[in-house]
């Protein structure tokens, strides 16, 4: 179950462990203090993980919170070189994380149009964050 709370400053924090099967397949498993991912794509996000919610012109709605959390977690792992051992793998992982964001948002009820333009936004500008 995906549960979170809002902290001062508009930051969100996971309040219970959340596990999801993704289509993001790193070449090696990785663990951080607040998340782990297996080569099979199993992502575990632990209580205490913080993220800033949907970024840019995106709106913080229920249909986008889980997707933004998973996306931010994956991007942080890529940016910190926890996953993605070389430039080519980081590029693949970023693209996979972007598609994962769109897939989760759609499953959570986001409209097709909004899924597309939020995905297009991270495809165009996400490289700045990894």
C-alpha positions as CSV (number, residue, x, y, z in Angstrom):
1,X,0.0,0.0,0.0
2,X,1.3,3.4,-1.0
3,X,1.1,5.8,2.0
4,X,2.8,9.2,2.5
5,X,2.5,12.4,4.4
6,X,3.2,16.0,3.5
7,X,6.1,17.7,5.4
8,X,6.7,21.4,5.7
9,X,7.9,23.0,2.5
10,X,5.8,20.8,0.3
11,X,8.0,17.7,0.6
12,X,6.4,14.3,0.7
13,X,7.6,11.4,2.8
14,X,6.8,7.7,2.5
15,X,5.2,6.4,5.7
16,X,5.2,2.7,5.1
17,X,7.3,0.4,3.0
18,X,6.1,0.3,-0.6
19,X,7.1,-2.4,-3.1
20,X,6.4,-2.4,-6.8
21,X,7.4,-4.5,-9.8
22,X,8.8,-2.1,-12.4
23,X,10.1,-2.6,-15.9
24,X,13.4,-0.9,-14.9
25,X,16.2,-3.5,-15.0
26,X,19.6,-2.4,-13.7
27,X,22.6,-4.5,-14.5
28,X,23.1,-5.0,-10.7
29,X,20.9,-4.8,-7.6
30,X,21.4,-1.7,-5.5
31,X,20.4,-0.6,-2.0
32,X,20.3,2.9,-0.4
33,X,19.1,3.9,3.1
34,X,15.6,4.4,1.7
35,X,15.3,2.1,-1.3
36,X,16.5,-1.0,-3.1
37,X,16.0,-2.4,-6.6
38,X,16.7,-5.8,-7.9
39,X,17.8,-6.8,-11.4
40,X,14.3,-8.2,-11.9
41,X,12.9,-4.6,-11.5
42,X,11.5,-5.1,-8.0
43,X,11.7,-1.7,-6.3
44,X,11.2,-1.3,-2.5
45,X,10.9,2.2,-1.1
46,X,11.2,2.4,2.6
47,X,9.6,4.7,5.2
48,X,11.4,8.0,5.3
49,X,12.1,8.4,1.6
50,X,11.4,12.0,0.7
51,X,10.6,13.5,-2.7
52,X,9.2,16.8,-4.0
53,X,6.1,15.4,-5.7
54,X,5.4,16.1,-9.4
55,X,7.8,18.7,-10.8
56,X,7.5,21.6,-13.2
57,X,4.0,22.5,-14.5
58,X,2.7,19.1,-13.2
59,X,0.0,19.2,-10.6
60,X,0.1,17.2,-7.3
61,X,-2.9,15.0,-7.7
62,X,-3.7,11.6,-6.4
63,X,-3.3,10.1,-9.8
64,X,0.3,11.3,-10.0
65,X,1.7,10.9,-6.5
66,X,2.8,7.2,-6.7
67,X,4.2,7.7,-10.2
68,X,6.2,10.8,-9.1
69,X,7.6,9.0,-6.1
70,X,8.7,5.9,-8.0
71,X,10.2,8.2,-10.8
72,X,12.0,10.4,-8.3
73,X,13.4,7.4,-6.4
74,X,14.7,5.8,-9.7
75,X,16.2,9.2,-10.8
76,X,17.9,9.6,-7.5
77,X,19.4,6.1,-7.7
78,X,20.6,6.9,-11.3
79,X,22.0,10.3,-10.3
80,X,23.9,8.9,-7.3
81,X,25.3,6.1,-9.5
82,X,23.6,3.5,-7.3
83,X,22.3,2.0,-10.6
84,X,23.7,2.7,-14.1
85,X,27.3,1.8,-14.2
86,X,28.0,3.7,-17.4
87,X,26.6,6.4,-19.6
88,X,24.8,3.9,-21.9
89,X,23.1,2.1,-19.0
90,X,22.1,5.4,-17.3
91,X,20.5,6.5,-20.5
92,X,18.5,3.3,-20.7
93,X,17.5,3.4,-17.1
94,X,16.3,7.0,-17.4
95,X,14.1,6.1,-20.4
96,X,12.7,3.1,-18.5
97,X,12.0,5.2,-15.4
98,X,10.1,7.8,-17.6
99,X,8.0,5.0,-19.1
100,X,7.4,3.6,-15.7
101,X,6.1,6.9,-14.5
102,X,3.6,7.1,-17.3
103,X,2.5,3.5,-16.8
104,X,1.8,4.0,-13.1
105,X,0.1,7.3,-13.6
106,X,-2.2,5.8,-16.2
107,X,-3.0,2.9,-13.9
108,X,-3.8,5.4,-11.1
109,X,-6.4,7.1,-13.3
110,X,-4.6,9.9,-15.0
111,X,-6.0,11.0,-18.3
112,X,-4.2,9.8,-21.5
113,X,-3.5,13.4,-22.5
114,X,-1.9,14.3,-19.1
115,X,0.0,11.0,-19.1
116,X,1.5,11.9,-22.4
117,X,2.5,15.5,-21.7
118,X,4.0,14.7,-18.3
119,X,6.0,11.9,-19.9
120,X,7.0,14.2,-22.8
121,X,8.2,16.7,-20.1
122,X,10.5,14.3,-18.4
123,X,11.8,12.9,-21.7
124,X,12.7,16.5,-22.8
125,X,14.0,17.9,-19.5
126,X,14.7,14.9,-17.2
127,X,18.4,14.6,-18.3
128,X,19.1,17.6,-16.0
129,X,18.3,15.5,-13.0
130,X,20.3,12.4,-13.6
